């Protein structure tokens, strides 16, 4: 597979994940919200351009390099393809959990990550609201994880698509019945669980760092219960409720904002 084909498959998966999450949000809205889609899509376009220029197909290149050179855990022996893909998704999601936690713990990283938390309108497009600084800092971490685990190319693609859907879905302005929410929360991060992570209150903000699986938060004691019926105000105190793309890009220079 060429890097171009890799990008095409990844993009189709990304768009499908977005459409699916928007459809669920439309049919099961949690509350009436207009969404910050203008600012968020502006930020996404900036990131897509910047990361495309810096290293759009890097994960693909690193995976192929590791596979040819026998680098990484999964390239050490004969691991069945399905097992290697499943372990890749689990391993990369665990790395993402720690990276997200570090973004909250280290003030320098938080300066960039606070851009994501500054959305007072918690909807699917919040999943597009990342500062390019955060994504550029995350890139070597992700690439190192791909190499260390020896993630196969198919593992990279499956992870990217599942991760994209999890990211869109858990940021959705989505209402689920308590029974469904509880059942799903045993395995995956749900919209209510991640909504708690976007709370204005520090006590709630410092919980539920996971993206795909909820087991990491349970195991590393950062899990916090939440249900769809609980109303949570999201955003960051002091940054303004309706920032434009340029204002979000300038947030790291403005200072360090925390929950209340
Ligand atoms: Zn966060």
Boltz pocket constraint, residues with backbone or C-beta under 6 A from the ligand:
constraints:
  - pocket:
      binder: B
      contacts: [[A, 100], [A, 104], [A, 113], [A, 117], [A, 197], [A, 205]]
      max_distance: 6.0
